[in-house]
Amino acid sequence: MPGMINHRSEDDELMLRLIGQTNKYSSRLAIYDARSQIKAFSNKVKGGGYENTDYYDNCDISFCSIENIHSVADAYKSIFTLTSRASSVKNNSSVHSKIESSNWYGLIKAILDAVVCVTTDLDVNRKSVLVH
C-alpha cells in the first residue's frame, strides 16, 4: 500500500494480481476498505496508505465508511449496558434515546451496507473479494 511518498509493494501487487487470476469468472478483484475514503486519505498523509488502483490494475476499491474498532466497541458497550438494565428502567423512551445517541444503529447500517456490497460482488458479480 503506497503512502504519501508513494511507497509501493511489488509483492502485494503481484499477490493481488494472482488472486484475481485464480477466479475463472472474473479477473477483477474487489477491495473493500472498512474505513471512509477521508480516513484512508488522512492515514496516507500520516505515512500510511491504501491500495492505489493505478498500481493494482486488476482491482476496484470501495470504502465502506465504518467507524474504527474503538468506536464500534464503545457503542457495543453502551448498548450492552443499556439493554442489561432495560428491564429495571421504568421509562423505555429514555433507553431508546440513549440507544440512538450511541450511534449503534448507524454503525450496524454501515456494516450491513458493506455486507450487501461484498455479497453482491461474490454471488452476483462472481468477483474475488478482499476486505480490510
Secondary structure, DSSP 8 states (H G I E B T S, - for coil): ---TT----HHHHHHHHHHHHT-SS-S-EEEEESS-HHHHHHHHHTT-----TTTSTTEEEEE-----HHHHHHHHHHHHHHHHHGGG-S-HHHHHHHHHHTTHHHHHHHHHHHHHHHHHHHHTS--EEEE-
